[in-house]
């Protein structure tokens, strides 16, 4: 069973999705793992220097 099948939960899930999308957009868009790797490398280099 998924909560989306229950009409009592559908409204809450729709509200949560809307908020998640708004936060995603505020923080610069969808997650891109290649950016995280680049950031981790930058942090490691700055730590070592």
N, C-alpha and C positions, 0 to 999 in steps of 0.2 A: 504494500500500500504506500502511496505517496501522498504527501499533504496536499499537493496540487489537485488531487481528485476530490478532495473534501471542500465543498463550497464555503464552509466556515473558515477555512484556512486560506482560501484563494485570495481574499482581500488583503490579508496580512502579508502573504508572499509577494503580491503585486507591489505593495508599499515598500517592502524590503528591497525588491529588485530595482525600483525607482531610485531609492536612496543609494544603493550600491553603484548604480550607473552614474549618479551625480558625483559621488566620491571619486570614482574612476576618472571621470572627466576633469575634476578639480585637480587631481594628482598627475595629470598629463597623459591620460589614455590607458589603453590596455597594457597589461604586463608584457614586457619583452625580455625574455631570459638573456638575450645577448647583451642587453644593457647592464644587467646585474653582474655578468661576468666581467665586463669592462670596468664597472665601478669597483668590484672586488680587487681587480688588478691594480687600479689606481690607488686604492687604500693600502694595499700591500707595499707598493713602491714608495709611497709617502712615509709609511711606517719604517721602512728600511733605510731611508735616506735622512 
